[in-house]
Each structure stands twice: as C-alpha cells, then as structure tokens.
Amino acid sequence: MIAALFAVLGGVFFWMVFVAVRSREIKARGWGFSTRTYSRDSEPFWYWLTFSSYLVCAVWATSFAVLAARHSAG
C-alpha cells in the first residue's frame, strides 16, 4: 500500500518535470491555493530551483516506493 502511494507520488513529480522540460515553464505551488509559473527564459533561477526540487522529490519518492516494495515482498 505504501509502495503504491510513493510510486504514484514519484510519477506525479516525474510528470511535472517532464512537462517543465517540454514547455520551458514550471508551475510552483505556493502556500494555500496560490500557483506561480516560472519561465526558463525570463526567470531562470526560480525555474531551475523548482525544477531541481521536483526532480529530487521524484527520485526520492520512487526510491522509497522500490524500497517499500522490496521490504514488503521479502
């Protein structure tokens, strides 16, 4: 169960990274319901900071999913 949750979470973050690479824009979630969009051309610092944060989250969530799946199977 927890492995599936982390796998879905990793998939969501990988999808957000993929969309950011394809569109050259990334959506950043703020506090509450606010959403900001950063462009790679006009705001490169915030774009790459958000991009790298999402990528780290995607890798960690996927790693936790694999570890949880191996732990529950073994």
Helices and strands as residue ranges (DSSP letters): H 2-23, E 25-29, E 35-39, H 44-73
